[in-house]
Amino acid sequence: MPVAEMIRTYPADLGGVDRDALVRCVEECIACAQACTACADACLSERDDMLPMLRKCIRTNEDCADICDTTARVLSRHTGYDANITRAVLQACATVCKSCGDECDLHATEHEHCRVCAEACRRCERACQELLDGLG
C-alpha cells in the first residue's frame, strides 16, 4: 500500500507522532473497513433463516467499516493537525473495533467470514490503541 510512502513524503514535520505506528494504524483501518464490508455482505448471503441472528453482526460490521474508513482519512490529513480530534477519532475506532470483534466472535465458529473479520477488528483495535498511547 502507498500509505508508508505517502507519510514518508509528507513535507512538514509530524511532531512527535511515531510514523511507523501511524502507518500501521492507517493500514489496519483500511484492512478492517474492507473486512467488515465483506463480512456484512457475506452475512447477507447466508441462508434466510440465519439472517435474524446475524442482524446485529451486519449492523456492527457496517458501523465499524464506516468508522475505520473515516479514521484512515483523518489520520491521512496532517495540515492544521488537532491532537484532540485525532485522539477522539482513535478512541471511537478502537471502541467500535472491539464491539465488532466481539460480535463477530459470537458467530466465528459457524461463519468463517466472521472469524476473519474479528481478527481484522482486533488488529485494528490494537493499532489504534498503540497510536493513542504514543500520542501521550
Secondary structure by P-SEA (a helix, b strand, c coil): caaaaaaaacccccccccaaaaaaaaaaaaaaaaaaaaaaaaaaaccccccccaaaaaaaaaaaaaaaaaaaaaaaccccccaaaaaaaaaaaaaaaaaaaaaaaaaccccaaaaaaaaaaaaaaaaaaaaaaaac
